[in-house]
Amino acid sequence: QVQLVESGGGLVQTGGSLRLSCAASGSIFSIRAMGWYRQAKGKQRELVAAITSSGRTDYADSVKGRFTISRDGHKNTMYLQMNSLKPEDTAVYYCNAQQGIYYTNYWGQGTQVTVSV
């Protein structure tokens, strides 16, 4: 079992920055990959960025060059640095972890990010 707790969401103006954090606990030693997803109102949840246990990263085209995913050395906290935010980045952001040999998915409760015009 893995527990995930996000923090750092909020309201920011266009062009501003926010940093999201995701604290993982439980069976973190067997986490294969972690990622950030977002779901805007009326839309499907989409992958924003992901990072594997080896440190390889991947980004959605819409956030490349603006967002940076990272994790701390102990692999129990993941971050998403979001710069040059746009109104279309407004969504609930969810932390995800894939754990164990079956890549079982775990989700955080979500944190709201709102970018005003």
GIZI-V715410 format. One record per backbone hydrogen bond with DSSP energy under -1.0 kcal/mol. CO is the residue of the C=O (numbers start at 0). NH is the residue of the N-H. Records with the same first field share a line. If there is no record, write none. Layout:
BEGIN
CO = NH / NH
END
This chain:
BEGIN
0 = 26
2 = 24
4 = 22
6 = 20
9 = 113
11 = 115
12 = 15
15 = 84
17 = 81
19 = 79
20 = 6
21 = 77
22 = 4
24 = 2
25 = 27
26 = 29
27 = 30
29 = 99
31 = 52
32 = 97
33 = 50
34 = 95
35 = 47 / 48
36 = 93
37 = 45
38 = 91
39 = 42
45 = 37
47 = 59
48 = 35
49 = 57
50 = 33
51 = 54
55 = 51
57 = 49
59 = 62
62 = 65 / 66
65 = 82
67 = 80
69 = 78
71 = 74
75 = 23
76 = 71
77 = 21
78 = 69
79 = 19
80 = 67
81 = 17
84 = 14
85 = 88
86 = 89
90 = 112
91 = 38
92 = 110
93 = 36
94 = 107
95 = 34
96 = 105
97 = 31 / 32
98 = 103
99 = 102
103 = 98
105 = 96
110 = 92
111 = 9
112 = 90
113 = 11
115 = 13
END
